[in-house]
Amino acid sequence: MLDKKLLSILVCPVSKAPLEYNEASEELFCKASGLAYPVRDGIPVMLEEEARQLTADEKLG
């Protein structure tokens, strides 16, 4: 589980938009940039080169 206070201050490094946490996949999603950042051992990895592209369904959902 990611700390809600931490989540409230994190933004996407690409778009500067707010992030949403997906506990099942352990990723932080940014619909504005279409990227998902991994969370490893409770630590968000906020590097663009570590992010994956969201699928079309994820962008719409």
C-alpha positions, 0 to 999 in steps of 0.5 A: 500500500502506498502512503496517501500523503505521498500520493497526494504530492507526487505528480507525473514527471512528464505531464505534471498531472496527478497520479492514480495508484493501482494496488493490484499492479503496483503502479502509478498511472498518469492518464495525461501522459499515458504512462504507468510508473512501477512501485517497487518495495513501496518506493515509486520509480518516477523515471520515464525510462522505467515507465510503460505505456498504458493500453487503450483500455487503461487510458479510458478506464 
